[in-house]
Amino acid sequence: MGTLVWTRDHTYRYDGRTVDVHEDWLHHTVQHFDPAPANLSDYETKSVLGFRWWDAEQLSQTNDTVFPPGLGDLLSALLRDGPPPVPVDITEPARS
């Protein structure tokens, strides 16, 4: 299933609602395949704009919105240093 490397708690607004989520981020190496949508929920159909492979450098340099924030740098460190001994909480500090 993969190695749990990061966790994140996040609150956001979507479709007029406040959504509280807890995310567990796993690292798993797979062989290349062409990503394609399958059985998307109504929410995913509205919110997912596309599918493609990214490398860590592309994620670090893009102006596109990717989650979690800082994913490129997080992924670069993970690939360089390996999985952390315990999952790292990457929750962003609360805004004042």
N, C-alpha and C positions, 0 to 999 in steps of 0.2 A: 504494500500500500504506500510505502514511502516513509521517510524519516521526518518527524515533526521538527521543524526548524524555527518557526516564528509563530507567535500568537498576536492577535490584535482585537481590541474592542473599539467599536466605531459606531457613532450615531450620525445619521444623515436624513435629509428630507427627500422624499420621492413621491410624486403623484399626490401631493397635499398631505402626506402622512410622515410622521417621524418614525424612523426605523432604527432599532438598536440591534446590533449584530456582534457576535463573537466569531472570529475567524481563526482557524488553524491552518497554517501554511506548511505543506509537505514538500519535500524534495524527492523526486523519483526520476531516474534516468530511463528513457525509452528510446527505441529505434525511431528514426524519422518516419513520419506519416503526414499526409495532407489533412490538416484540421478542417472539419466541416461540421456545420450545425446538425444536430439530430435531436428530435423530441424536445424542442425548446418550450419553456413555459411562456405564458403571455407576458410576464415580467421580462424574461430574457429576450423575447422577440422585440420588445420596446427598447431595451437598454443595451443590448450587445450589438455593436456596430460592425464587427467583422472578426475574422479569425486569421491568424498568421503566426509564423515562428518569428521570434525576436532573439537576438543574442544580448548579452549583458550590456555591451557597449551601446547598442542601438537603444536599449531601454534607458540608459543613462543620458543619452543625447536627445531623445525625442521631445518634441513640444506637445505630442499627443498626451491625453490623460491616461495614465496607467495606475493600477493599484496593486499593492499599497504604494503610497508616496515613497520615492527613493528606491523603487524596486531594482533598478539597474545597479545601484551601488550595493544593495543588500545581496543581490545575486552574484555580483563580482566577488564579494567577500566570501560568500558561501563556496563558490567554486575554487577560490584560492586557498581558503583555510579549512574547508570541510565543514561538516555539520557541527553545531555547537554541542557541548556536553549536555546542556538542558535547553529547551526552547527559549528563544529570546522574545520578550514582549516588545513589539514594535508599535504599540499604541502611541498615537501622536498626543502631545500635551494638550490639555483642554485650553481652548481660547478664552480669553478674559472678556 
